[in-house]
Amino acid sequence: MGQEKFFLGRQPILDINQKIIGFELLFRSAESLCSANITDSFQASASVIINALTDFGTNEVLGRHKGYFNVDLEMLMSDSLELLPREQVVVELLETIEINSQVIERCRELKKQGFTIALDDHEYNPAFEELYTLTDIIKVDILQTSPERIPEMMQLLKRWPLTMLAEKVETAEQYAFCSAQGFQLFQGYFFAHPVVLKQKRVDIAQLTLTKLLEKVMREAELSEIEETFKENPNLTYNLLRLVNSVAIGLRERIKTLRHALMVLGLQQLKRWIMLALYASKSDQGVFSPLLEIAASRGKLMELLVKKQQALLVNTDFSDRAFMTGVLSLVDSLFEVSMEEMVQQLNLDDDIRRALLAREGILGHFLQLTETVEQADFKMASQLMNRTKLTPDHLLEAQLETINWTNGLTGMV
């Protein structure tokens, strides 16, 4: 794979039902972060990207999802592009590619071979009409495109059987606008941002889940936890699906909460109960995008902490790192402020400081996982220096996290 170091970013792409169907993969050369020359390519070289995907295995990086990734002219024309699994890869043509007969012919070849073609950061342009016949997906940057222009553009593009994808969708309002305009796919973290409801409604199921989370965090007696589970059969169902997933790899099938406690122990069971909360609040169940991101945050934080031997003097520190990552989205889960959630839970001071102010060691690791999610690699590089991590540490932990998270929904 050569000596070039790079960062890997993954940004979720969801369908109209808010189910994750793919990730845009972002490969950023580590060297470019040190360069003052802004004309340098931010993307890692084509050979590094192709080698990374073939060396790691596309399945390791993507699981059941499709992978969207940017190609420049060099990569588009490279024969090695054809080494990638066409049924799982979406080839995104960067807006910097000049469209000519050679590019159109190459897209025609790739299309015949079964690749999916997307145009990145695109606005309707008559000069692209021949290319539209070969294109499957048009990506529109909603922050760069004026809202007034979008309805007209959507109308013009209806002449071709295109799937429209809105990118940089970061709020519920943006999602609602794009959905109303006819977009079918959405890229961004809009589902992970809390919508704090001004009008409080009494949601019995939510009260049950909050009560359960509080009991788990203070390590109440199992009989007490079992009583709360009886009030929510859906929660029991999701918990058993998760603990029987391939992510754990148990030899025996777990049938009850008490059985799970005997096999896993309270500390491990606590993790799965927390993840089951995310599944139970969503129509998607274990396929909830919030569950996938919360699980990824928790696992990545746990693995990064384990790479710091000095932090492992305290044996439960990696467990606390996992908890912090998973709990960092409870405000979105329960639609209340993080301050309110933290007040209700029996949390250690370092977890509390990390969740509320991104302070302390756990706060720094949480900040790092969030900046990697947002593909803010410059900030990630600075935070890695602060936590004494290298790009290799991060990449190893990311790949292990992706593989583990894929296992959550690869049910036995």
C-alpha positions in Angstrom: 0.0 0.0 0.0 3.1 2.2 -0.1 4.1 4.7 2.6 1.5 7.4 2.0 -0.5 8.0 5.1 -4.2 9.0 4.8 -7.4 9.6 6.8 -10.6 7.7 6.1 -13.9 9.5 6.5 -17.4 8.0 6.1 -20.5 10.2 5.7 -23.9 8.4 5.9 -26.4 8.5 3.0 -30.0 7.8 3.9 -33.2 7.0 1.9 -36.5 8.7 2.3 -37.3 6.3 5.2 -34.2 7.5 7.0 -32.4 4.2 6.6 -28.7 4.2 5.9 -28.1 2.8 2.4 -24.6 3.9 1.8 -21.6 6.0 2.9 -19.5 8.5 1.0 -15.9 7.4 1.5 -13.4 10.2 1.9 -9.7 9.5 1.6 -7.5 12.5 2.7 -3.8 12.5 2.3 -2.1 13.1 5.7 0.6 15.1 4.0 -1.8 17.6 2.5 -2.8 18.7 6.1 0.7 20.0 6.6 0.8 21.8 3.3 0.3 25.5 3.1 -0.3 25.3 -0.7 -4.1 25.3 -1.0 -3.9 24.1 -4.6 -2.5 20.7 -3.4 -5.0 17.9 -3.9 -6.7 17.1 -0.6 -7.5 13.6 -1.8 -5.1 10.8 -1.3 -3.6 9.5 -4.6 -5.7 7.2 -6.8 -3.4 4.3 -6.2 -3.7 4.6 -2.4 -7.5 4.6 -2.6 -7.7 1.6 -4.9 -5.1 -0.3 -2.8 -6.9 0.6 0.4 -10.2 -0.7 -0.8 -8.7 -3.9 -2.3 -6.3 -4.5 0.7 -8.9 -3.9 3.4 -11.7 -5.5 1.4 -14.6 -3.4 0.4 -16.8 -5.5 2.6 -14.7 -4.6 5.6 -15.1 -0.8 4.9 -18.7 -0.9 3.8 -20.5 -4.0 5.2 -23.9 -4.3 3.6 -23.8 -0.6 2.4 -22.9 0.9 -0.9 -19.7 3.1 -1.1 -19.8 6.4 -2.8 -16.4 7.9 -3.6 -15.0 10.8 -5.5 -12.9 10.2 -8.6 -10.8 12.8 -10.3 -9.9 12.5 -14.0 -6.8 10.4 -13.3 -8.7 7.9 -11.2 -11.7 7.8 -13.7 -9.4 6.8 -16.5 -7.4 4.3 -14.4 -7.8 0.6 -15.3 -7.5 -0.2 -11.6 -10.9 1.4 -11.0 -12.3 -1.8 -12.5 -10.8 -3.9 -9.7 -13.5 -2.6 -7.4 -16.8 -4.5 -6.8 -19.2 -2.8 -9.3 -22.3 -3.8 -7.4 -21.1 -2.0 -4.3 -19.3 1.0 -5.6 -20.8 4.4 -6.7 -18.3 6.3 -8.9 -18.7 10.0 -8.1 -17.3 12.3 -10.8 -15.9 15.4 -9.2 -17.2 18.8 -10.5 -13.6 19.6 -11.5 -13.7 17.0 -14.3 -14.1 18.7 -17.7 -16.7 16.8 -19.7 -15.5 15.8 -23.2 -16.0 12.9 -25.5 -13.2 10.9 -23.8 -14.9 11.2 -20.4 -18.3 10.3 -21.8 -16.9 7.3 -23.5 -15.2 6.1 -20.3 -18.5 6.5 -18.4 -20.2 4.5 -21.1 -17.7 1.7 -20.6 -18.1 1.7 -16.8 -21.9 1.7 -17.1 -21.7 -1.3 -19.4 -19.6 -3.1 -16.8 -22.3 -2.5 -14.2 -20.9 0.5 -12.3 -23.2 3.2 -10.8 -22.3 6.7 -11.9 -23.0 9.9 -9.9 -22.2 13.5 -10.5 -20.9 15.4 -7.5 -21.9 18.9 -6.4 -24.0 19.3 -9.6 -26.4 21.9 -11.0 -28.3 21.4 -14.2 -26.2 22.3 -17.3 -27.3 21.7 -20.9 -23.7 20.7 -21.8 -24.1 17.6 -19.6 -27.2 16.3 -21.4 -25.4 13.4 -23.1 -23.8 12.5 -19.8 -27.2 12.5 -18.0 -28.2 9.5 -20.1 -25.4 7.5 -18.5 -25.8 9.0 -15.0 -27.7 7.2 -12.1 -27.4 9.8 -9.3 -27.1 13.6 -9.2 -25.7 15.0 -6.0 -26.8 18.6 -5.1 -25.0 20.6 -2.4 -27.9 22.3 -0.8 -25.7 24.9 0.9 -24.1 26.0 -2.4 -27.4 25.9 -4.4 -29.9 28.6 -3.7 -33.3 27.3 -2.5 -35.1 29.2 -5.3 -33.1 27.4 -8.0 -33.8 23.9 -6.7 -37.5 23.4 -7.9 -36.6 24.6 -11.4 -33.5 22.3 -11.6 -35.5 19.3 -10.3 -38.1 19.9 -13.0 -35.4 20.2 -15.8 -33.7 16.9 -14.6 -37.0 14.9 -14.6 -36.4 14.2 -18.3 -33.9 11.5 -17.3 -34.4 8.6 -14.8 -32.1 10.1 -12.2 -32.0 9.6 -8.5 -31.6 12.9 -6.8 -29.4 13.1 -3.7 -29.2 16.2 -1.4 -25.9 16.6 0.4 -24.9 18.7 3.4 -28.3 18.0 5.0 -27.6 18.8 8.6 -31.0 19.8 10.2 -34.5 18.4 10.3 -35.7 21.6 8.5 -33.3 21.0 5.6 -34.4 17.4 5.4 -38.1 18.4 5.2 -37.4 21.0 2.5 -35.4 18.5 0.4 -37.9 15.8 0.8 -40.7 18.1 -0.3 -38.7 19.0 -3.4 -38.5 15.4 -4.5 -35.0 14.3 -3.4 -34.9 10.6 -2.7 -31.5 10.3 -0.9 -29.9 12.5 1.8 -26.3 12.8 2.9 -25.5 14.4 6.3 -26.1 14.1 10.0 -29.5 15.7 10.2 -30.9 12.6 12.1 -28.2 12.9 14.8 -29.0 16.5 15.7 -31.4 16.9 18.6 -34.8 18.4 17.9 -35.7 19.7 21.4 -39.5 19.9 21.5 -40.8 23.0 23.0 -44.2 21.5 23.7 -43.6 18.6 26.2 -45.8 15.6 25.6 -46.1 12.8 28.1 -44.6 9.8 26.2 -45.1 6.7 28.3 -42.7 4.6 26.3 -40.0 7.3 26.5 -40.5 7.6 30.2 -39.9 3.8 30.5 -36.7 4.0 28.4 -35.4 6.9 30.4 -36.2 5.1 33.7 -34.4 2.0 32.4 -31.3 4.0 31.3 -31.1 5.6 34.8 -31.3 2.1 36.4 -28.6 0.7 34.2 -26.3 3.6 34.8 -26.6 3.2 38.6 -26.2 -0.6 38.3 -29.6 -1.4 39.9 -30.5 -5.0 40.8 -31.3 -7.2 37.8 -34.8 -7.9 39.2 -35.4 -4.1 39.1 -34.1 -3.9 35.5 -36.2 -6.9 34.5 -39.4 -5.2 35.7 -38.8 -2.2 33.4 -38.1 -4.6 30.5 -41.5 -6.2 31.1 -43.2 -2.8 30.5 -41.5 -2.7 27.0 -41.6 -5.9 25.0 -40.1 -4.1 22.0 -37.0 -3.3 24.0 -36.6 -7.0 25.0 -36.9 -8.0 21.4 -34.3 -5.5 20.2 -31.9 -6.4 23.0 -32.1 -10.1 22.2 -31.5 -9.4 18.5 -28.4 -7.3 19.3 -26.9 -9.8 21.8 -27.4 -12.6 19.3 -25.8 -10.7 16.5 -22.6 -11.7 14.8 -20.9 -8.8 16.5 -20.7 -10.8 19.7 -20.1 -14.2 18.1 -21.6 -16.3 21.0 -21.9 -20.0 20.5 -25.2 -20.3 22.3 -28.4 -18.4 21.5 -29.5 -16.1 24.3 -33.2 -16.3 25.1 -33.8 -14.1 28.2 -32.4 -11.0 29.9 -31.3 -13.1 32.9 -29.5 -15.6 30.5 -27.8 -12.6 28.9 -26.5 -11.4 32.3 -25.1 -14.9 33.1 -23.3 -15.2 29.8 -22.1 -11.6 29.3 -21.9 -10.1 32.8 -23.4 -6.8 33.9 -20.7 -4.5 32.4 -21.2 -6.0 28.9 -25.0 -6.3 29.2 -25.1 -2.5 30.1 -23.6 -1.7 26.7 -26.2 -3.8 24.8 -29.1 -2.4 26.8 -28.0 1.1 25.9 -27.8 0.2 22.2 -31.2 -1.5 22.4 -32.7 1.9 23.6 -31.7 3.4 20.2 -33.2 0.6 18.3 -36.5 0.7 20.3 -37.0 4.4 19.7 -36.9 4.0 15.9 -39.2 2.5 13.3 -36.0 1.0 11.8 -35.2 -1.1 14.9 -31.7 -2.4 14.8 -31.2 -0.7 11.4 -31.7 2.8 13.1 -29.1 5.3 11.8 -28.8 6.7 15.3 -28.0 3.3 16.7 -25.3 2.8 14.0 -23.6 6.2 14.7 -23.9 5.8 18.5 -22.5 2.3 18.3 -19.6 3.5 16.0 -18.8 6.4 18.4 -18.7 4.1 21.4 -16.6 1.4 19.8 -14.1 3.9 18.2 -13.6 5.6 21.5 -13.1 2.3 23.3 -10.5 1.2 20.7 -8.6 4.5 20.7 -8.4 4.5 24.4 -7.0 1.0 24.3 -4.1 2.2 22.1 -3.0 4.4 25.0 -1.4 2.1 27.6 -1.1 4.9 30.1 -4.9 5.2 30.3 -5.5 1.5 30.9 -4.2 1.6 34.5 -7.8 2.0 35.4 -9.4 -1.3 34.0 -12.8 0.2 33.3 -11.6 3.3 31.4 -12.2 1.7 28.0 -15.7 0.8 29.2 -16.3 4.4 30.2 -15.0 5.6 26.8 -17.6 3.3 25.1 -20.4 4.6 27.4 -19.4 8.2 26.6 -19.6 7.6 22.8 -23.0 5.9 23.0 -24.4 8.5 25.4 -23.3 11.4 23.2 -26.5 11.0 21.2 -29.0 10.5 24.0 -30.2 14.1 23.5 -31.2 13.3 19.9 -32.7 10.0 21.1 -35.0 11.5 23.7 -35.4 14.9 22.1 -34.3 16.9 25.2 -31.2 18.9 26.0 -28.1 17.0 27.0 -28.1 19.0 30.3 -31.5 17.5 31.1 -30.4 14.0 30.2 -27.2 14.2 32.3 -29.2 15.5 35.3 -31.4 12.3 35.2 -28.5 9.8 34.9 -26.0 8.6 37.5 -22.8 9.5 35.5 -19.2 9.6 36.6 -17.8 13.1 36.6 -15.4 12.5 33.6 -18.3 11.2 31.5 -20.5 14.2 32.5 -17.7 16.7 31.6 -17.1 15.0 28.3 -20.8 15.0 27.3 -21.5 18.6 28.4 -18.3 20.4 27.6 -16.0 18.0 25.6 -13.6 18.4 28.5 -11.1 16.0 30.0 -9.5 13.0 28.3 -12.9 11.4 27.4 -14.0 14.8 26.1 -11.0 15.0 23.8 -11.6 11.4 22.5 -15.3 12.2 21.9 -14.3 15.4 20.0 -11.9 13.4 17.9 -14.6 10.8 16.9 -17.0 13.7 16.0 -14.5 15.5 13.9 -13.7 12.2 12.0 -17.4 11.8 11.4 -17.6 15.3 9.9 -14.4 14.6 7.8 -12.7 17.6 9.4 -9.3 16.0 9.1 -7.3 19.1 10.0 -9.0 19.3 13.4 -8.7 15.5 13.8 -5.0 15.8 13.2 -4.7 18.4 16.0 -6.8 16.3 18.4 -4.7 13.2 17.6 -1.5 15.1 18.6 -3.2 16.1 21.9 -4.2 12.4 22.6 -0.8 11.1 21.3 -2.4 9.0 18.5 -1.1 8.5 14.9 -3.0 8.2 11.6 -2.3 4.5 11.7 -3.8 4.1 15.2 -6.9 5.9 14.0 -7.2 3.9 10.7 -6.8 0.6 12.5 -9.5 1.5 15.1 -11.8 2.8 12.4 -11.6 -0.4 10.3 -12.2 -2.6 13.4 -15.1 -0.3 14.4 -16.7 -0.5 10.9 -16.4 -4.3 11.0 -17.9 -4.6 14.5 -20.8 -2.2 13.6 -21.6 -4.2 10.4 -21.9 -7.2 12.7 -24.6 -5.5 14.7 -27.0 -5.8 11.8 -25.6 -9.1 10.4 -28.0 -11.1 12.6 -27.5 -14.7 13.3 
